[in-house]
Amino acid sequence: MNRLILASKSPRRKEILEKLGLEFEIIPSGYKENLQAKKDPVELAKFLSLNKAKDVANKIKGNAIIIAADTFIVLEGKFLGKPKDDQDAKKMLNFLSGKTHEVITGIALIDTSTNQKITDVSITKVTFKSLSSKEIQTYINTGEPLGKAGAYAIQEKGAVFVSNINGDFFTVMGLPLHLLAEHLKNMSPSSD
């Protein structure tokens, strides 16, 4: 297989990809995501992840398979990315409190030797219990919500807010492992 490159500096995505037992490099994408780029959440997830992959593909020399992902949350027609600051995180957590939201993770793979591109999306429904102001503030004080889509980390302290999950846990963490493994397996073999 070609060299594998993860186009993300996310420690969660690195940890998930390591579960496949593959060797890979990390070259973070510099692509600036814009949650207003597309109206349809599935198209937006594909668009953002593909642009992250293209950004890294344009930076490297030689052949590689680039893996990129983008995760955001959809609730009542609103797209939630990473909070800008603690106040933004508080707004997001209040909004998610007691409701079921969708976590949408788009993935993109580019094989630079064949220019083959694959995009796909995984959607998981997550239900939050009703959160008190004190619970939200205590969680914000940990610093964990910053840098996380929807202002929470399901695999860390934010797990206590989740009363139900319907779908793929790894989608919520930011990299749907099953979907990724299938697409890696199906990428056309390149001739070296």
PyMOL commands that set and color helices and strands:
alter all, ss='L'
color gray80, all
select helices_A, chain A and resi 11-18+41-59+86-96+133-141+149-151+157-161+169-173+177-186
alter helices_A, ss='H'
color red, helices_A
select strands_A, chain A and resi 3-6+25-26+64-75+78-80+100-111+116-128+162-166
alter strands_A, ss='S'
color yellow, strands_A
deselect
rebuild
show_as cartoon
